[in-house]
């Protein structure tokens, strides 16, 4: 894929997933009230920290997609792109499950699935493009933390 098309595809894919997820997020007053009432652990990041982190993580996710889309076709690239797509599904799906449906247990499962997808993306990308693999690493760590946090919120509520 040429670089311009790859950049547009990657940016649009990440932005689209983020916009779908944002339809259910805590920036909506009803969801914010519900979220504030939940019993959460002391290590829960503030809303501004989460917002900043996701801005960085989504940028890195777009970099990963771009890098993968511009590499030669191979089985590892196919696996990395499929896992990248699953990561995008989690980016859209987690807020819908957690904030929209208010299903704490299933949302912890979605977080675990997204963690698996990010890890698979990084692992497969490491065989295709080192920058793509490194760009996924912060999201792997963040989703590990998200699984821990989601499970703990579910347990407490």
Protein Blocks (a to p, Z undefined) as FASTA:
>chain_A
ZZklmmmmmmmmmmmmmmmmmmmmmkbmklmmmmmmpccdfklccfklmmmmmmmmmmmm
mmmmmmmmmpccdfklmmmmmmmmmmmmmmmmmmmmmmmnopaklmmmmmmmmmmmmmmm
mmmmmmmomklmmmmmmmmmmmmmmmmmmmmmmmmZZ
